[in-house]
């Protein structure tokens, strides 16, 4: 969650930096010389690049951690499903092949993985974005 929050916050700072460039150097240059404006814009562009790279790095770490959690949880679902299937009497599932049961368990695992990934990406990112806008 830390990586997701940091990534989302850094993604939201990028438009702010470009807003500073437009407000301070393009629209209202004030009494600055050409060299001061160029140096200021280059510094802010460098800051924007660093922020964008850091946001991508945290996003990459977030994706890796989510995939690790989802894989472990998915494997637990398959193991629990197989354990429950083996406890059933034979006559309850004799018409189905073992491949059908395994296919159903893998589909449940894939759907659960998609749900967890979507939950973290959409809900958490939305909450961080709203908090950022409210408290900035």
N, C-alpha and C positions, 0 to 999 in steps of 0.2 A: 504494500500500500504506500510505503514511503517513496518508492521509485515512481509509482503512478502519480502521486501528488507532485513530486518535484518535476516530473516531465510535463505535466499539465500546466503548472505554474510557469515554467520556462517557455512553453509554447505561447502563453498569454502575454509574456513580456516582449516578444518580438514585434507585435504591432505598436506597442508603446514606444519602442526605440525608434521605429520609423516615423511615428507621430512627432517625436522630439526633433528628428531631422527636419521634417517639414515645417514645424512650428518655429524652431529656433534659427534655422539656416536658409530655408527656401522661401518661405512666405514673409518672414519678418527678420531680415538679416541684421538690422540695427546699424550700429556704427562699427562693424567689424571689417577688417581688411579681407581681401580675397584669400590670403594665406591662412588667416584665422578660420574662415569659413571652411576651407578645404580640409584643414587639420581637424576641425570639429566634426565634420561629416565623416572623414576617414576613421576617426576614433569611434564614433557611434556605429559605423558600419562594421568595424572590427568587433565591437561589443556584440552587435547583432549576430555575427558569425559565431562567436564563442557561445552565446546563449543558444543558438540553434543547434550547434554541435553537442552541447551539454544536454539539451532536451532530447535529441536523438539517442544519445548514450543512455540516459535514464529510461527512455522508452524501450530500448533494446534489453536492458536489464529487467525491466518490468515484464516484458514478453517472455523472457527466459524463465523467470520465477513463476509466472502464471502457468507456463507449459509444464514445469516440474511439478507444481501442485496438482494440476489437472491430470497429469499422467499417473501420479500416485493415487489420486482419488478414483480415477477410472479403473485402475488395476484392482483396487479394493472392491469396486462394484462388481467386476467380473468374478473375482474370487468369492464374494458373498453369494452371487447368483449361482455359481457352480456348486457351492456348498449346499445351498437350499435345494437345488435340482437333484443332487445325489441323495438327499434325505427323503425325497418323495418315493412312494412305492412305484414299482415298474409299470403297473397297469395304468397309471395316470399319464404317463408320457411315452408309452410304447409306440404310438402312431407317429411320433416326431423323431426325426433323426437327430443325432448329436450335433450335426452341422447346423440344423435349424435353431437349436437352443443356443449354440455358440454365436450364431449370427444375430439373434435377438439380443443377447447380452452385449455384443460389440456395438450394436446400434444404440442401446441404452447408454453405453459408455461414451460414444461419440456425441450423442445429444447432450449428455451431462457436461462434457467438455466444452461444447459450444455455448451452453447456458452459462457456465462459470466464466468463461472468457468474455462473453458479451456483458454479463453483469458487472464485472470489474471495469471493463472498458467504458461502457455507456454510463452506468449509474455513478460510479466513483468520479469519472472525469467531469460529469455534469455538476456534481456536488462541489468539487474543487473549483470549477469555473465560476459557479454562482458565488461561492465564498470569496473568490478573488475579486470579482466585480463589486460585491457588496462592501468589502473591507478595504478596497484600494482607494 
